[in-house]
Amino acid sequence: MKKIITILEDDRDIREICIMLFSEEGYNVHSFENIASLSKAYPKDETDLFLLDIQLPDGNALDLCKILKASPIYQSIPILMMSANFKKGISVPPCQADGFIEKPFDINKLLDRVAMLMH
């Protein structure tokens, strides 16, 4: 069975690139443009990894990350945070995320990080 990646990214171009990239790598992809649309889908949907943009029009994904990591349903699912505006030099945001990638990101590095977290 294909692994599922859930992407939360408000920038349509970045979201579409990620969908195409991960689909070509053999993953199933669920994508959302804001926290409200993701919240409507879960907990019904399943995922093997969350890829969350930090700054969103309807909230901050750091708060969402904290909620997911506190949930018995989602706490063991890896979360990879991404942002173009996060402070340089910090490798993982303070929300118990499993990783952080700075935008703009190198496609190969993103694929490697996701593969490592999905092991």
Biopython code that builds the backbone (N, CA, C, O; Angstrom):
import numpy as np
from Bio.PDB.StructureBuilder import StructureBuilder

atoms = [
    (1, "MET", "N", (0.834, -1.188, 0.000)),
    (1, "MET", "CA", (0.000, 0.000, 0.000)),
    (1, "MET", "C", (0.877, 1.249, 0.000)),
    (1, "MET", "O", (1.878, 1.317, 0.713)),
    (2, "LYS", "N", (0.492, 2.230, -0.804)),
    (2, "LYS", "CA", (1.258, 3.467, -0.914)),
    (2, "LYS", "C", (1.188, 4.263, 0.386)),
    (2, "LYS", "O", (0.158, 4.308, 1.058)),
    (3, "LYS", "N", (2.303, 4.881, 0.712)),
    (3, "LYS", "CA", (2.326, 5.775, 1.872)),
    (3, "LYS", "C", (1.646, 7.087, 1.496)),
    (3, "LYS", "O", (1.639, 7.501, 0.337)),
    (4, "ILE", "N", (1.072, 7.728, 2.520)),
    (4, "ILE", "CA", (0.298, 8.951, 2.305)),
    (4, "ILE", "C", (1.019, 10.137, 2.942)),
    (4, "ILE", "O", (1.433, 10.084, 4.100)),
    (5, "ILE", "N", (1.159, 11.202, 2.162)),
    (5, "ILE", "CA", (1.717, 12.459, 2.652)),
    (5, "ILE", "C", (0.604, 13.496, 2.654)),
    (5, "ILE", "O", (-0.112, 13.653, 1.664)),
    (6, "THR", "N", (0.463, 14.198, 3.764)),
    (6, "THR", "CA", (-0.505, 15.277, 3.864)),
    (6, "THR", "C", (0.255, 16.591, 3.843)),
    (6, "THR", "O", (1.118, 16.839, 4.685)),
    (7, "ILE", "N", (-0.076, 17.429, 2.866)),
    (7, "ILE", "CA", (0.604, 18.711, 2.680)),
    (7, "ILE", "C", (-0.344, 19.840, 3.056)),
    (7, "ILE", "O", (-1.493, 19.884, 2.615)),
    (8, "LEU", "N", (0.162, 20.751, 3.879)),
    (8, "LEU", "CA", (-0.567, 21.965, 4.232)),
    (8, "LEU", "C", (0.297, 23.137, 3.772)),
    (8, "LEU", "O", (1.298, 23.473, 4.406)),
    (9, "GLU", "N", (-0.100, 23.749, 2.668)),
    (9, "GLU", "CA", (0.684, 24.820, 2.043)),
    (9, "GLU", "C", (-0.271, 25.784, 1.363)),
    (9, "GLU", "O", (-1.070, 25.374, 0.521)),
    (10, "ASP", "N", (-0.199, 27.068, 1.721)),
    (10, "ASP", "CA", (-1.117, 28.044, 1.148)),
    (10, "ASP", "C", (-0.699, 28.541, -0.234)),
    (10, "ASP", "O", (-1.541, 29.030, -0.987)),
    (11, "ASP", "N", (0.564, 28.429, -0.577)),
    (11, "ASP", "CA", (1.036, 28.857, -1.891)),
    (11, "ASP", "C", (0.698, 27.772, -2.914)),
    (11, "ASP", "O", (1.245, 26.670, -2.874)),
    (12, "ARG", "N", (-0.206, 28.104, -3.824)),
    (12, "ARG", "CA", (-0.692, 27.108, -4.781)),
    (12, "ARG", "C", (0.426, 26.499, -5.624)),
    (12, "ARG", "O", (0.425, 25.294, -5.875)),
    (13, "ASP", "N", (1.378, 27.322, -6.061)),
    (13, "ASP", "CA", (2.467, 26.811, -6.895)),
    (13, "ASP", "C", (3.327, 25.798, -6.139)),
    (13, "ASP", "O", (3.661, 24.741, -6.673)),
    (14, "ILE", "N", (3.680, 26.121, -4.906)),
    (14, "ILE", "CA", (4.492, 25.196, -4.099)),
    (14, "ILE", "C", (3.705, 23.927, -3.822)),
    (14, "ILE", "O", (4.247, 22.825, -3.898)),
    (15, "ARG", "N", (2.425, 24.081, -3.498)),
    (15, "ARG", "CA", (1.565, 22.915, -3.227)),
    (15, "ARG", "C", (1.495, 22.006, -4.449)),
    (15, "ARG", "O", (1.619, 20.788, -4.320)),
    (16, "GLU", "N", (1.298, 22.585, -5.633)),
    (16, "GLU", "CA", (1.208, 21.796, -6.860)),
    (16, "GLU", "C", (2.532, 21.100, -7.181)),
    (16, "GLU", "O", (2.537, 19.952, -7.625)),
    (17, "ILE", "N", (3.650, 21.786, -6.958)),
    (17, "ILE", "CA", (4.964, 21.166, -7.180)),
    (17, "ILE", "C", (5.142, 19.976, -6.241)),
    (17, "ILE", "O", (5.604, 18.915, -6.660)),
    (18, "CYS", "N", (4.777, 20.152, -4.980)),
    (18, "CYS", "CA", (4.908, 19.056, -4.007)),
    (18, "CYS", "C", (4.005, 17.881, -4.372)),
    (18, "CYS", "O", (4.417, 16.726, -4.270)),
    (19, "ILE", "N", (2.789, 18.168, -4.793)),
    (19, "ILE", "CA", (1.868, 17.102, -5.196)),
    (19, "ILE", "C", (2.472, 16.303, -6.343)),
    (19, "ILE", "O", (2.504, 15.073, -6.303)),
    (20, "MET", "N", (2.948, 17.003, -7.360)),
    (20, "MET", "CA", (3.537, 16.340, -8.522)),
    (20, "MET", "C", (4.785, 15.549, -8.129)),
    (20, "MET", "O", (4.958, 14.401, -8.537)),
    (21, "LEU", "N", (5.638, 16.169, -7.344)),
    (21, "LEU", "CA", (6.890, 15.546, -6.927)),
    (21, "LEU", "C", (6.645, 14.254, -6.147)),
    (21, "LEU", "O", (7.229, 13.216, -6.458)),
    (22, "PHE", "N", (5.786, 14.321, -5.140)),
    (22, "PHE", "CA", (5.550, 13.140, -4.306)),
    (22, "PHE", "C", (4.729, 12.075, -5.035)),
    (22, "PHE", "O", (4.926, 10.880, -4.814)),
    (23, "SER", "N", (3.823, 12.499, -5.889)),
    (23, "SER", "CA", (3.065, 11.526, -6.684)),
    (23, "SER", "C", (3.996, 10.750, -7.606)),
    (23, "SER", "O", (3.859, 9.536, -7.752)),
    (24, "GLU", "N", (4.941, 11.448, -8.227)),
    (24, "GLU", "CA", (5.912, 10.787, -9.100)),
    (24, "GLU", "C", (6.805, 9.817, -8.327)),
    (24, "GLU", "O", (7.321, 8.855, -8.896)),
    (25, "GLU", "N", (6.984, 10.072, -7.033)),
    (25, "GLU", "CA", (7.796, 9.194, -6.187)),
    (25, "GLU", "C", (6.993, 8.009, -5.643)),
    (25, "GLU", "O", (7.530, 7.164, -4.926)),
    (26, "GLY", "N", (5.703, 7.955, -5.988)),
    (26, "GLY", "CA", (4.880, 6.817, -5.596)),
    (26, "GLY", "C", (4.070, 6.997, -4.330)),
    (26, "GLY", "O", (3.503, 6.031, -3.818)),
    (27, "TYR", "N", (4.003, 8.217, -3.814)),
    (27, "TYR", "CA", (3.197, 8.489, -2.624)),
    (27, "TYR", "C", (1.789, 8.901, -3.029)),
    (27, "TYR", "O", (1.586, 9.469, -4.103)),
    (28, "ASN", "N", (0.822, 8.616, -2.172)),
    (28, "ASN", "CA", (-0.490, 9.240, -2.278)),
    (28, "ASN", "C", (-0.383, 10.573, -1.562)),
    (28, "ASN", "O", (0.268, 10.668, -0.521)),
    (29, "VAL", "N", (-1.011, 11.601, -2.104)),
    (29, "VAL", "CA", (-0.880, 12.942, -1.531)),
    (29, "VAL", "C", (-2.256, 13.525, -1.251)),
    (29, "VAL", "O", (-3.139, 13.519, -2.109)),
    (30, "HIS", "N", (-2.418, 14.028, -0.029)),
    (30, "HIS", "CA", (-3.587, 14.816, 0.344)),
    (30, "HIS", "C", (-3.053, 16.229, 0.546)),
    (30, "HIS", "O", (-2.076, 16.426, 1.268)),
    (31, "SER", "N", (-3.687, 17.210, -0.086)),
    (31, "SER", "CA", (-3.178, 18.578, 0.058)),
    (31, "SER", "C", (-4.283, 19.531, 0.475)),
    (31, "SER", "O", (-5.450, 19.373, 0.118)),
    (32, "PHE", "N", (-3.869, 20.528, 1.246)),
    (32, "PHE", "CA", (-4.794, 21.515, 1.792)),
    (32, "PHE", "C", (-4.133, 22.885, 1.752)),
    (32, "PHE", "O", (-2.917, 23.007, 1.893)),
    (33, "GLU", "N", (-4.963, 23.926, 1.555)),
    (33, "GLU", "CA", (-4.426, 25.277, 1.460)),
    (33, "GLU", "C", (-4.515, 26.050, 2.769)),
    (33, "GLU", "O", (-3.903, 27.109, 2.901)),
    (34, "ASN", "N", (-5.266, 25.537, 3.734)),
    (34, "ASN", "CA", (-5.367, 26.231, 5.015)),
    (34, "ASN", "C", (-5.727, 25.241, 6.132)),
    (34, "ASN", "O", (-6.092, 24.094, 5.877)),
    (35, "ILE", "N", (-5.613, 25.711, 7.344)),
    (35, "ILE", "CA", (-5.856, 24.855, 8.509)),
    (35, "ILE", "C", (-7.315, 24.408, 8.559)),
    (35, "ILE", "O", (-7.605, 23.269, 8.925)),
    (36, "ALA", "N", (-8.235, 25.306, 8.192)),
    (36, "ALA", "CA", (-9.662, 24.956, 8.238)),
    (36, "ALA", "C", (-9.983, 23.779, 7.332)),
    (36, "ALA", "O", (-10.720, 22.880, 7.735)),
    (37, "SER", "N", (-9.447, 23.765, 6.118)),
    (37, "SER", "CA", (-9.742, 22.658, 5.200)),
    (37, "SER", "C", (-9.096, 21.359, 5.676)),
    (37, "SER", "O", (-9.683, 20.287, 5.523)),
    (38, "LEU", "N", (-7.917, 21.439, 6.242)),
    (38, "LEU", "CA", (-7.277, 20.236, 6.788)),
    (38, "LEU", "C", (-8.073, 19.716, 7.988)),
    (38, "LEU", "O", (-8.269, 18.509, 8.128)),
    (39, "SER", "N", (-8.528, 20.616, 8.844)),
    (39, "SER", "CA", (-9.272, 20.210, 10.040)),
    (39, "SER", "C", (-10.572, 19.495, 9.699)),
    (39, "SER", "O", (-11.000, 18.603, 10.431)),
    (40, "LYS", "N", (-11.204, 19.883, 8.588)),
    (40, "LYS", "CA", (-12.441, 19.208, 8.160)),
    (40, "LYS", "C", (-12.172, 17.777, 7.720)),
    (40, "LYS", "O", (-13.027, 16.909, 7.896)),
    (41, "ALA", "N", (-11.006, 17.516, 7.155)),
    (41, "ALA", "CA", (-10.679, 16.190, 6.622)),
    (41, "ALA", "C", (-10.230, 15.214, 7.702)),
    (41, "ALA", "O", (-10.438, 14.008, 7.568)),
    (42, "TYR", "N", (-9.623, 15.713, 8.763)),
    (42, "TYR", "CA", (-9.089, 14.833, 9.803)),
    (42, "TYR", "C", (-9.999, 14.888, 10.999)),
    (42, "TYR", "O", (-10.518, 15.965, 11.290)),
    (43, "PRO", "N", (-10.235, 13.797, 11.724)),
    (43, "PRO", "CA", (-9.479, 12.546, 11.734)),
    (43, "PRO", "C", (-9.945, 11.485, 10.755)),
    (43, "PRO", "O", (-9.493, 10.345, 10.854)),
    (44, "LYS", "N", (-10.826, 11.800, 9.814)),
    (44, "LYS", "CA", (-11.301, 10.777, 8.878)),
    (44, "LYS", "C", (-10.191, 10.272, 7.975)),
    (44, "LYS", "O", (-10.097, 9.073, 7.714)),
    (45, "ASP", "N", (-9.351, 11.177, 7.497)),
    (45, "ASP", "CA", (-8.267, 10.779, 6.603)),
    (45, "ASP", "C", (-7.107, 10.209, 7.405)),
    (45, "ASP", "O", (-6.933, 10.507, 8.587)),
    (46, "GLU", "N", (-6.327, 9.389, 6.736)),
    (46, "GLU", "CA", (-5.132, 8.832, 7.352)),
    (46, "GLU", "C", (-3.921, 9.436, 6.667)),
    (46, "GLU", "O", (-4.010, 9.908, 5.534)),
    (47, "THR", "N", (-2.806, 9.420, 7.348)),
    (47, "THR", "CA", (-1.571, 9.906, 6.757)),
    (47, "THR", "C", (-0.383, 9.209, 7.387)),
    (47, "THR", "O", (-0.471, 8.682, 8.496)),
    (48, "ASP", "N", (0.727, 9.213, 6.667)),
    (48, "ASP", "CA", (1.979, 8.659, 7.177)),
    (48, "ASP", "C", (2.990, 9.750, 7.471)),
    (48, "ASP", "O", (4.005, 9.496, 8.120)),
    (49, "LEU", "N", (2.721, 10.987, 6.992)),
    (49, "LEU", "CA", (3.605, 12.121, 7.246)),
    (49, "LEU", "C", (2.850, 13.405, 6.958)),
    (49, "LEU", "O", (2.101, 13.495, 5.986)),
    (50, "PHE", "N", (3.057, 14.407, 7.821)),
    (50, "PHE", "CA", (2.528, 15.752, 7.595)),
    (50, "PHE", "C", (3.668, 16.646, 7.126)),
    (50, "PHE", "O", (4.742, 16.651, 7.727)),
    (51, "LEU", "N", (3.440, 17.404, 6.056)),
    (51, "LEU", "CA", (4.362, 18.434, 5.584)),
    (51, "LEU", "C", (3.624, 19.754, 5.732)),
    (51, "LEU", "O", (2.704, 20.048, 4.968)),
    (52, "LEU", "N", (4.033, 20.557, 6.727)),
    (52, "LEU", "CA", (3.259, 21.742, 7.100)),
    (52, "LEU", "C", (4.047, 23.026, 6.897)),
    (52, "LEU", "O", (5.151, 23.177, 7.420)),
    (53, "ASP", "N", (3.471, 23.953, 6.133)),
    (53, "ASP", "CA", (4.020, 25.301, 6.038)),
    (53, "ASP", "C", (3.679, 26.006, 7.345)),
    (53, "ASP", "O", (2.571, 25.851, 7.859)),
    (54, "ILE", "N", (4.607, 26.771, 7.880)),
    (54, "ILE", "CA", (4.391, 27.384, 9.193)),
    (54, "ILE", "C", (3.395, 28.539, 9.128)),
    (54, "ILE", "O", (2.453, 28.581, 9.919)),
    (55, "GLN", "N", (3.587, 29.472, 8.204)),
    (55, "GLN", "CA", (2.725, 30.643, 8.156)),
    (55, "GLN", "C", (1.602, 30.433, 7.154)),
    (55, "GLN", "O", (1.832, 30.237, 5.961)),
    (56, "LEU", "N", (0.376, 30.479, 7.676)),
    (56, "LEU", "CA", (-0.806, 30.237, 6.854)),
    (56, "LEU", "C", (-1.788, 31.386, 7.041)),
    (56, "LEU", "O", (-1.734, 32.085, 8.053)),
    (57, "PRO", "N", (-2.681, 31.592, 6.081)),
    (57, "PRO", "CA", (-3.610, 32.721, 6.188)),
    (57, "PRO", "C", (-4.579, 32.624, 7.373)),
    (57, "PRO", "O", (-5.067, 33.644, 7.860)),
    (58, "ASP", "N", (-4.856, 31.406, 7.835)),
    (58, "ASP", "CA", (-5.822, 31.258, 8.926)),
    (58, "ASP", "C", (-5.205, 30.731, 10.213)),
    (58, "ASP", "O", (-5.907, 30.187, 11.065)),
    (59, "GLY", "N", (-3.906, 30.889, 10.355)),
    (59, "GLY", "CA", (-3.276, 30.463, 11.598)),
    (59, "GLY", "C", (-1.825, 30.100, 11.418)),
    (59, "GLY", "O", (-1.221, 30.336, 10.371)),
    (60, "ASN", "N", (-1.287, 29.524, 12.458)),
    (60, "ASN", "CA", (0.117, 29.176, 12.508)),
    (60, "ASN", "C", (0.222, 27.662, 12.640)),
    (60, "ASN", "O", (-0.352, 27.077, 13.558)),
    (61, "ALA", "N", (0.943, 27.035, 11.741)),
    (61, "ALA", "CA", (1.059, 25.575, 11.782)),
    (61, "ALA", "C", (1.904, 25.085, 12.958)),
    (61, "ALA", "O", (1.888, 23.892, 13.262)),
    (62, "LEU", "N", (2.636, 25.971, 13.624)),
    (62, "LEU", "CA", (3.328, 25.558, 14.846)),
    (62, "LEU", "C", (2.302, 25.140, 15.900)),
    (62, "LEU", "O", (2.499, 24.160, 16.618)),
    (63, "ASP", "N", (1.216, 25.888, 15.980)),
    (63, "ASP", "CA", (0.140, 25.531, 16.919)),
    (63, "ASP", "C", (-0.514, 24.217, 16.511)),
    (63, "ASP", "O", (-0.811, 23.378, 17.361)),
    (64, "LEU", "N", (-0.737, 24.039, 15.214)),
    (64, "LEU", "CA", (-1.304, 22.785, 14.717)),
    (64, "LEU", "C", (-0.376, 21.619, 15.018)),
    (64, "LEU", "O", (-0.834, 20.543, 15.403)),
    (65, "CYS", "N", (0.908, 21.822, 14.846)),
    (65, "CYS", "CA", (1.903, 20.791, 15.146)),
    (65, "CYS", "C", (1.807, 20.360, 16.612)),
    (65, "CYS", "O", (1.834, 19.167, 16.915)),
    (66, "LYS", "N", (1.697, 21.323, 17.508)),
    (66, "LYS", "CA", (1.569, 21.015, 18.938)),
    (66, "LYS", "C", (0.314, 20.187, 19.207)),
    (66, "LYS", "O", (0.342, 19.247, 20.002)),
    (67, "ILE", "N", (-0.777, 20.538, 18.548)),
    (67, "ILE", "CA", (-2.030, 19.802, 18.720)),
    (67, "ILE", "C", (-1.881, 18.370, 18.211)),
    (67, "ILE", "O", (-2.294, 17.422, 18.878)),
    (68, "LEU", "N", (-1.287, 18.219, 17.022)),
    (68, "LEU", "CA", (-1.101, 16.885, 16.461)),
    (68, "LEU", "C", (-0.199, 16.024, 17.345)),
    (68, "LEU", "O", (-0.492, 14.850, 17.571)),
    (69, "LYS", "N", (0.889, 16.598, 17.842)),
    (69, "LYS", "CA", (1.821, 15.836, 18.675)),
    (69, "LYS", "C", (1.230, 15.498, 20.042)),
    (69, "LYS", "O", (1.702, 14.575, 20.706)),
    (70, "ALA", "N", (0.202, 16.235, 20.468)),
    (70, "ALA", "CA", (-0.470, 15.936, 21.743)),
    (70, "ALA", "C", (-1.588, 14.913, 21.576)),
    (70, "ALA", "O", (-2.113, 14.398, 22.564)),
    (71, "SER", "N", (-1.951, 14.620, 20.341)),
    (71, "SER", "CA", (-3.061, 13.710, 20.064)),
    (71, "SER", "C", (-2.588, 12.257, 20.041)),
    (71, "SER", "O", (-1.598, 11.941, 19.382)),
    (72, "PRO", "N", (-3.285, 11.373, 20.752)),
    (72, "PRO", "CA", (-2.917, 9.956, 20.699)),
    (72, "PRO", "C", (-3.013, 9.378, 19.279)),
    (72, "PRO", "O", (-2.301, 8.433, 18.940)),
    (73, "ILE", "N", (-3.887, 9.945, 18.463)),
    (73, "ILE", "CA", (-4.063, 9.456, 17.093)),
    (73, "ILE", "C", (-2.865, 9.814, 16.216)),
    (73, "ILE", "O", (-2.429, 9.003, 15.400)),
    (74, "TYR", "N", (-2.330, 11.030, 16.381)),
    (74, "TYR", "CA", (-1.310, 11.540, 15.460)),
    (74, "TYR", "C", (0.088, 11.684, 16.040)),
    (74, "TYR", "O", (1.024, 11.980, 15.297)),
    (75, "GLN", "N", (0.261, 11.488, 17.328)),
    (75, "GLN", "CA", (1.544, 11.804, 17.946)),
    (75, "GLN", "C", (2.735, 11.040, 17.375)),
    (75, "GLN", "O", (3.862, 11.531, 17.442)),
    (76, "SER", "N", (2.516, 9.866, 16.822)),
    (76, "SER", "CA", (3.636, 9.087, 16.286)),
    (76, "SER", "C", (3.877, 9.342, 14.795)),
    (76, "SER", "O", (4.815, 8.792, 14.218)),
    (77, "ILE", "N", (3.040, 10.169, 14.171)),
    (77, "ILE", "CA", (3.198, 10.466, 12.743)),
    (77, "ILE", "C", (4.214, 11.587, 12.584)),
    (77, "ILE", "O", (4.085, 12.632, 13.222)),
    (78, "PRO", "N", (5.223, 11.384, 11.741)),
    (78, "PRO", "CA", (6.244, 12.418, 11.547)),
    (78, "PRO", "C", (5.653, 13.704, 10.972)),
    (78, "PRO", "O", (4.754, 13.685, 10.131)),
    (79, "ILE", "N", (6.196, 14.824, 11.459)),
    (79, "ILE", "CA", (5.811, 16.133, 10.963)),
    (79, "ILE", "C", (7.071, 16.851, 10.491)),
    (79, "ILE", "O", (8.024, 17.024, 11.251)),
    (80, "LEU", "N", (7.061, 17.264, 9.230)),
    (80, "LEU", "CA", (8.143, 18.051, 8.658)),
    (80, "LEU", "C", (7.588, 19.450, 8.423)),
    (80, "LEU", "O", (6.655, 19.631, 7.641)),
    (81, "MET", "N", (8.167, 20.437, 9.104)),
    (81, "MET", "CA", (7.742, 21.823, 8.971)),
    (81, "MET", "C", (8.568, 22.479, 7.879)),
    (81, "MET", "O", (9.710, 22.090, 7.633)),
    (82, "MET", "N", (7.974, 23.495, 7.215)),
    (82, "MET", "CA", (8.720, 24.254, 6.222)),
    (82, "MET", "C", (8.313, 25.720, 6.283)),
    (82, "MET", "O", (7.166, 26.057, 6.574)),
    (83, "SER", "N", (9.296, 26.591, 5.997)),
    (83, "SER", "CA", (9.021, 28.021, 6.013)),
    (83, "SER", "C", (10.145, 28.775, 5.322)),
    (83, "SER", "O", (11.299, 28.346, 5.320)),
    (84, "ALA", "N", (9.781, 29.904, 4.737)),
    (84, "ALA", "CA", (10.768, 30.812, 4.166)),
    (84, "ALA", "C", (11.143, 31.887, 5.176)),
    (84, "ALA", "O", (12.113, 32.618, 4.975)),
    (85, "ASN", "N", (10.381, 31.988, 6.261)),
    (85, "ASN", "CA", (10.573, 33.090, 7.203)),
    (85, "ASN", "C", (11.003, 32.660, 8.598)),
    (85, "ASN", "O", (11.070, 33.492, 9.503)),
    (86, "PHE", "N", (11.293, 31.393, 8.786)),
    (86, "PHE", "CA", (11.687, 30.931, 10.109)),
    (86, "PHE", "C", (13.128, 31.339, 10.378)),
    (86, "PHE", "O", (13.927, 31.431, 9.446)),
    (87, "LYS", "N", (13.465, 31.581, 11.622)),
    (87, "LYS", "CA", (14.812, 32.025, 11.981)),
    (87, "LYS", "C", (15.873, 31.044, 11.500)),
    (87, "LYS", "O", (15.777, 29.835, 11.711)),
    (88, "LYS", "N", (16.874, 31.595, 10.856)),
    (88, "LYS", "CA", (17.972, 30.762, 10.375)),
    (88, "LYS", "C", (18.748, 30.187, 11.558)),
    (88, "LYS", "O", (18.868, 30.817, 12.608)),
    (89, "GLY", "N", (19.266, 28.989, 11.364)),
    (89, "GLY", "CA", (20.084, 28.368, 12.396)),
    (89, "GLY", "C", (19.316, 27.468, 13.338)),
    (89, "GLY", "O", (19.914, 26.774, 14.160)),
    (90, "ILE", "N", (18.003, 27.471, 13.230)),
    (90, "ILE", "CA", (17.196, 26.583, 14.068)),
    (90, "ILE", "C", (16.770, 25.416, 13.191)),
    (90, "ILE", "O", (16.126, 25.609, 12.159)),
    (91, "SER", "N", (17.130, 24.209, 13.602)),
    (91, "SER", "CA", (16.859, 23.069, 12.737)),
    (91, "SER", "C", (15.441, 22.528, 12.888)),
    (91, "SER", "O", (14.875, 22.037, 11.912)),
    (92, "VAL", "N", (14.860, 22.601, 14.058)),
    (92, "VAL", "CA", (13.511, 22.097, 14.274)),
    (92, "VAL", "C", (12.731, 23.131, 15.093)),
    (92, "VAL", "O", (13.185, 23.531, 16.165)),
    (93, "PRO", "N", (11.583, 23.563, 14.614)),
    (93, "PRO", "CA", (10.781, 24.521, 15.364)),
    (93, "PRO", "C", (10.352, 23.953, 16.722)),
    (93, "PRO", "O", (10.300, 22.736, 16.895)),
    (94, "PRO", "N", (10.049, 24.818, 17.670)),
    (94, "PRO", "CA", (9.707, 24.385, 19.028)),
    (94, "PRO", "C", (8.286, 23.842, 19.157)),
    (94, "PRO", "O", (7.485, 24.397, 19.910)),
    (95, "CYS", "N", (7.964, 22.786, 18.449)),
    (95, "CYS", "CA", (6.623, 22.208, 18.545)),
    (95, "CYS", "C", (6.685, 20.686, 18.490)),
    (95, "CYS", "O", (5.669, 20.035, 18.247)),
    (96, "GLN", "N", (7.852, 20.121, 18.711)),
    (96, "GLN", "CA", (8.075, 18.674, 18.652)),
    (96, "GLN", "C", (7.985, 18.134, 17.234)),
    (96, "GLN", "O", (7.724, 16.946, 17.040)),
    (97, "ALA", "N", (8.198, 18.991, 16.237)),
    (97, "ALA", "CA", (8.239, 18.520, 14.855)),
    (97, "ALA", "C", (9.436, 17.592, 14.693)),
    (97, "ALA", "O", (10.403, 17.668, 15.450)),
    (98, "ASP", "N", (9.358, 16.731, 13.715)),
    (98, "ASP", "CA", (10.426, 15.763, 13.472)),
    (98, "ASP", "C", (11.491, 16.304, 12.530)),
    (98, "ASP", "O", (12.525, 15.669, 12.320)),
    (99, "GLY", "N", (11.234, 17.478, 11.964)),
    (99, "GLY", "CA", (12.211, 18.084, 11.086)),
    (99, "GLY", "C", (11.724, 19.410, 10.559)),
    (99, "GLY", "O", (10.549, 19.758, 10.683)),
    (100, "PHE", "N", (12.658, 20.151, 9.962)),
    (100, "PHE", "CA", (12.364, 21.459, 9.388)),
    (100, "PHE", "C", (13.144, 21.599, 8.098)),
    (100, "PHE", "O", (14.300, 21.185, 8.012)),
    (101, "ILE", "N", (12.511, 22.180, 7.100)),
    (101, "ILE", "CA", (13.197, 22.472, 5.850)),
    (101, "ILE", "C", (12.878, 23.918, 5.466)),
    (101, "ILE", "O", (11.728, 24.353, 5.506)),
    (102, "GLU", "N", (13.922, 24.640, 5.096)),
    (102, "GLU", "CA", (13.767, 26.044, 4.739)),
    (102, "GLU", "C", (13.375, 26.179, 3.272)),
    (102, "GLU", "O", (13.904, 25.478, 2.410)),
    (103, "LYS", "N", (12.444, 27.087, 2.999)),
    (103, "LYS", "CA", (12.056, 27.391, 1.621)),
    (103, "LYS", "C", (12.849, 28.604, 1.167)),
    (103, "LYS", "O", (13.090, 29.498, 1.979)),
    (104, "PRO", "N", (13.258, 28.676, -0.071)),
    (104, "PRO", "CA", (13.040, 27.659, -1.087)),
    (104, "PRO", "C", (13.892, 26.430, -0.783)),
    (104, "PRO", "O", (15.023, 26.554, -0.314)),
    (105, "PHE", "N", (13.353, 25.260, -1.048)),
    (105, "PHE", "CA", (14.053, 24.027, -0.713)),
    (105, "PHE", "C", (14.603, 23.368, -1.964)),
    (105, "PHE", "O", (14.091, 23.548, -3.069)),
    (106, "ASP", "N", (15.651, 22.604, -1.757)),
    (106, "ASP", "CA", (16.206, 21.768, -2.808)),
    (106, "ASP", "C", (15.309, 20.536, -2.900)),
    (106, "ASP", "O", (15.060, 19.876, -1.890)),
    (107, "ILE", "N", (14.825, 20.222, -4.091)),
    (107, "ILE", "CA", (13.884, 19.113, -4.271)),
    (107, "ILE", "C", (14.461, 17.796, -3.772)),
    (107, "ILE", "O", (13.765, 17.022, -3.115)),
    (108, "ASN", "N", (15.720, 17.538, -4.077)),
    (108, "ASN", "CA", (16.333, 16.279, -3.632)),
    (108, "ASN", "C", (16.449, 16.206, -2.120)),
    (108, "ASN", "O", (16.263, 15.139, -1.534)),
    (109, "LYS", "N", (16.756, 17.330, -1.481)),
    (109, "LYS", "CA", (16.832, 17.350, -0.014)),
    (109, "LYS", "C", (15.452, 17.098, 0.598)),
    (109, "LYS", "O", (15.328, 16.387, 1.595)),
    (110, "LEU", "N", (14.427, 17.683, -0.003)),
    (110, "LEU", "CA", (13.074, 17.457, 0.492)),
    (110, "LEU", "C", (12.696, 15.984, 0.373)),
    (110, "LEU", "O", (12.175, 15.395, 1.320)),
    (111, "LEU", "N", (12.956, 15.393, -0.784)),
    (111, "LEU", "CA", (12.663, 13.970, -0.976)),
    (111, "LEU", "C", (13.430, 13.103, 0.014)),
    (111, "LEU", "O", (12.876, 12.156, 0.574)),
    (112, "ASP", "N", (14.698, 13.422, 0.230)),
    (112, "ASP", "CA", (15.520, 12.658, 1.175)),
    (112, "ASP", "C", (14.980, 12.766, 2.594)),
    (112, "ASP", "O", (14.908, 11.765, 3.307)),
    (113, "ARG", "N", (14.596, 13.981, 3.016)),
    (113, "ARG", "CA", (14.069, 14.175, 4.376)),
    (113, "ARG", "C", (12.770, 13.396, 4.575)),
    (113, "ARG", "O", (12.565, 12.769, 5.615)),
    (114, "VAL", "N", (11.905, 13.441, 3.581)),
    (114, "VAL", "CA", (10.631, 12.718, 3.675)),
    (114, "VAL", "C", (10.891, 11.217, 3.728)),
    (114, "VAL", "O", (10.316, 10.515, 4.560)),
    (115, "ALA", "N", (11.749, 10.725, 2.849)),
    (115, "ALA", "CA", (12.061, 9.290, 2.853)),
    (115, "ALA", "C", (12.653, 8.860, 4.180)),
    (115, "ALA", "O", (12.315, 7.792, 4.691)),
    (116, "MET", "N", (13.538, 9.679, 4.752)),
    (116, "MET", "CA", (14.154, 9.354, 6.040)),
    (116, "MET", "C", (13.095, 9.293, 7.153)),
    (116, "MET", "O", (13.122, 8.396, 7.995)),
    (117, "LEU", "N", (12.181, 10.240, 7.145)),
    (117, "LEU", "CA", (11.147, 10.252, 8.187)),
    (117, "LEU", "C", (10.119, 9.153, 8.032)),
    (117, "LEU", "O", (9.495, 8.742, 9.010)),
    (118, "MET", "N", (9.937, 8.671, 6.810)),
    (118, "MET", "CA", (8.953, 7.610, 6.549)),
    (118, "MET", "C", (9.547, 6.211, 6.749)),
    (118, "MET", "O", (8.806, 5.241, 6.911)),
    (119, "HIS", "N", (10.863, 6.108, 6.739)),
    (119, "HIS", "CA", (11.598, 4.823, 6.782)),
    (119, "HIS", "C", (10.636, 3.714, 6.833)),
    (119, "HIS", "O", (11.036, 2.551, 6.874)),
]
sb = StructureBuilder()
sb.init_structure("model")
sb.init_model(0)
sb.init_chain("A")
sb.init_seg("    ")
for serial, (resi, resn, name, xyz) in enumerate(atoms, 1):
    if name == "N":
        sb.init_residue(resn, " ", resi, " ")
    sb.init_atom(name, np.array(xyz, "f"), 0.0, 1.0, " ", f" {name:<3s}", serial, name[0])
structure = sb.get_structure()
